[in-house]
Amino acid sequence: MTTQYGSYDSGRRSSGTLLVVLLSLILGAAALAVFIRHATTGVLARVATAITGRTTTFDTSVPAVVQRIQRLNRLETVVYSIDTVVEGSKSSAVLPDLLAGDRLLLVVHGQSIAGIDLSQLKPEDVRIDNNGQSIHVTLPASQLFVTTLDNQHTRVYARSTGLLVPADQNLESDTRAKAEQQLQQSALADGILDTARKNARATIATLLYSLGFHQVDVT
C-alpha cells in the first residue's frame, strides 16, 4: 500500500501563500490610509498629496462657458431702498378743498432691484483667444427687474377730507402706484443700472477666473 502526500502538501502551500498575499495587501492598505491621514505637514504632506491629488478640469469652449453663465439667469446685483413721503389728492374744479377735497400723506418704504438677465447671453457675445487663455464677454444690458413697496412699513400718515364728500376709496391705492413710479424714477436717476452692470461684471469675471482663464475682459 502506497500513500501519496505530494498533492495535499502542495495545496496547503498554495493556500498559505494566497493567505499571506491577501493579509499583506490588507495591512498595506491600512498602513497607507494611516499615513495619508496623519501626513499633514512637511515632506510627508507633499508625498500624501502626490498620492491622493486629483486634477480639476473645466470645459472652456464657448458653448460650455455660455451655458455656465446662462445658469445664473436673472442676476440681481443691486437693491435700491428709499424712505419718503408721497402726497395724493383729489380736488373739485368748482368747490374748495375744504368742502370737496381729499388729501393724504403716505409714508413710503420701498425698493428697486436691478441686474442682468444672463439668459439673453448669446454665443457671439463670448470670444476665447490665446488657446483658451483669455476670454472676452459682452453682457446683455442691465435692467430694472422690479420696484415694490414694503407694505409693513408703508402707511397713511395723515388724511383730510372735504366736508361735503366721502373719502375716496381709491386714493390710497392711486398714491401707492404714484409712490412706486417715483421710487423707480429715483433709482434710475441715481444710476442703479450702471451700478448693476458694474456689479455683474465683477461677478462674471470671478466666475471666469475660477474656470481657469488667465485674462478676463467683461464689458
C-alpha positions in Angstrom: 0.0 0.0 0.0 1.4 3.3 -1.1 0.3 6.7 0.3 0.9 10.0 -1.7 1.2 13.2 0.2 2.6 15.5 -2.5 -0.7 17.0 -3.8 -2.1 17.7 -0.4 1.1 19.4 0.7 1.2 21.5 -2.5 -2.4 22.6 -1.9 -1.6 23.6 1.6 1.4 25.7 0.5 -0.7 27.4 -2.2 -3.5 28.3 0.2 -0.9 29.6 2.7 0.8 31.8 0.1 -2.6 33.3 -1.0 -3.5 34.0 2.6 -0.1 35.7 3.1 -0.6 37.9 0.0 -4.1 38.9 1.0 -3.0 39.7 4.5 -0.1 41.8 3.2 -2.5 43.7 0.9 -4.9 44.5 3.7 -2.1 45.6 6.0 -0.5 47.7 3.3 -3.8 49.4 2.5 -4.3 50.1 6.2 -0.8 51.5 6.6 -1.3 53.7 3.6 -4.6 55.1 5.0 -3.0 55.9 8.3 -0.1 57.6 6.6 -2.3 59.8 4.4 -4.5 60.7 7.3 -1.6 61.8 9.5 0.8 63.2 6.9 -0.3 66.9 7.2 2.9 68.8 7.2 6.3 68.9 5.5 7.6 66.4 3.0 5.2 63.7 4.2 2.2 66.0 3.4 3.6 66.6 -0.1 4.0 62.8 -0.7 0.5 62.2 0.6 -0.8 64.9 -1.8 1.0 63.4 -4.7 -0.6 60.0 -3.9 -4.2 61.3 -3.5 -4.1 64.5 -5.5 -6.7 65.0 -8.3 -6.6 67.4 -11.2 -9.7 69.5 -11.7 -10.5 70.4 -15.4 -13.2 72.5 -16.9 -14.7 72.6 -20.4 -13.8 76.1 -21.5 -15.3 76.0 -25.0 -17.6 78.8 -26.0 -20.9 76.8 -25.7 -19.8 75.5 -22.3 -18.9 79.0 -21.0 -22.2 80.4 -22.3 -24.1 77.7 -20.6 -22.3 78.3 -17.3 -23.1 82.0 -17.4 -26.7 81.5 -18.5 -27.3 79.3 -15.5 -27.1 82.4 -13.3 -30.3 83.5 -15.1 -31.6 86.8 -13.7 -28.5 88.0 -11.8 -29.8 90.5 -9.2 -26.8 92.7 -8.4 -28.1 95.8 -6.6 -31.0 96.7 -4.4 -32.0 100.4 -4.1 -34.1 101.3 -1.0 -35.8 104.5 -0.2 -38.0 106.1 2.5 -40.0 109.1 1.6 -43.4 110.8 1.9 -45.8 110.9 -1.1 -48.9 113.1 -1.3 -52.1 112.1 -3.0 -55.0 114.4 -3.5 -58.4 114.8 -5.3 -59.8 118.3 -5.9 -63.0 119.7 -7.3 -62.9 122.1 -10.2 -65.7 124.2 -8.6 -65.6 123.8 -4.8 -62.6 124.4 -2.5 -60.7 121.5 -0.9 -62.2 122.4 2.5 -65.6 121.3 1.1 -64.8 118.8 -1.7 -61.2 117.9 -1.5 -59.5 114.7 -0.4 -55.8 114.6 0.6 -53.5 112.1 2.2 -49.8 111.8 3.0 -48.3 108.3 2.6 -45.1 107.4 4.4 -43.4 105.1 1.9 -40.6 102.4 2.2 -39.8 100.5 -0.9 -37.0 99.1 -3.0 -36.0 98.6 -6.6 -34.0 95.6 -7.7 -31.8 95.7 -10.8 -29.4 93.3 -12.6 -28.8 91.5 -15.8 -30.8 88.7 -17.5 -28.0 86.4 -18.4 -30.3 84.0 -20.2 -30.1 86.5 -23.0 -26.4 85.9 -23.5 -25.6 84.6 -27.0 -22.5 82.6 -28.2 -21.4 85.6 -30.3 -21.1 87.6 -27.1 -18.2 85.3 -26.0 -14.8 85.3 -27.6 -12.0 83.0 -26.4 -8.4 83.6 -27.6 -4.8 82.6 -27.0 -5.5 78.9 -27.0 -8.1 79.2 -24.3 -6.1 81.5 -22.0 -8.1 84.7 -22.5 -11.8 85.5 -22.8 -13.9 88.5 -23.6 -17.6 88.6 -22.7 -20.1 91.3 -23.7 -23.0 91.2 -21.2 -26.6 92.0 -22.1 -28.0 95.4 -21.0 -28.8 95.8 -17.3 -32.4 96.0 -16.3 -34.6 97.3 -13.6 -36.3 94.0 -12.6 -38.9 95.1 -10.1 -40.0 98.0 -7.9 -42.1 97.2 -4.8 -43.4 98.9 -1.7 -42.9 97.3 1.7 -46.5 97.1 3.0 -45.4 96.6 6.6 -43.5 99.9 6.6 -45.7 101.9 4.3 -48.7 103.7 5.9 -51.0 106.6 5.7 -49.5 109.4 7.9 -52.3 112.0 7.6 -55.6 112.4 5.7 -58.1 115.2 5.3 -61.5 115.0 3.5 -63.8 117.8 2.5 -67.0 118.5 4.5 -69.3 117.6 1.6 -67.7 114.5 0.2 -66.8 111.0 1.4 -63.2 109.7 1.4 -62.2 108.3 -2.0 -61.6 104.6 -1.5 -59.2 104.6 -4.5 -57.0 107.5 -3.4 -54.6 105.3 -1.2 -54.1 102.7 -4.0 -53.5 105.5 -6.5 -51.0 107.2 -4.2 -49.2 103.8 -3.8 -48.9 103.5 -7.5 -47.6 107.0 -7.7 -45.0 106.2 -5.0 -43.8 103.2 -7.0 -43.3 105.4 -10.0 -41.4 107.9 -8.0 -39.2 105.2 -6.4 -38.4 103.8 -9.9 -37.5 107.2 -11.2 -35.3 108.0 -8.2 -33.5 104.6 -8.6 -32.8 105.3 -12.3 -31.7 108.9 -11.7 -29.2 107.6 -9.0 -27.6 105.3 -11.6 -29.0 101.9 -10.5 -28.5 100.4 -13.9 -24.8 101.5 -14.1 -24.2 100.0 -10.6 -26.0 96.8 -11.6 -23.8 96.4 -14.6 -20.6 97.1 -12.7 -21.5 94.5 -10.0 -22.5 92.0 -12.7 -19.1 92.4 -14.5 -17.3 91.7 -11.2 -19.4 88.6 -10.6 -18.9 87.2 -14.1 -15.2 87.9 -14.0 -14.8 85.9 -10.8 -16.7 83.0 -12.4 -14.4 83.1 -15.5 -11.2 83.2 -13.4 -12.5 80.2 -11.5 -12.8 78.3 -14.8 -9.1 78.7 -15.4 -8.9 81.7 -17.7 -5.8 83.9 -17.2 -7.1 87.1 -18.9 -10.7 88.1 -18.5 -12.4 91.1 -20.0 -16.1 91.6 -19.2 -17.9 94.6 -20.8 
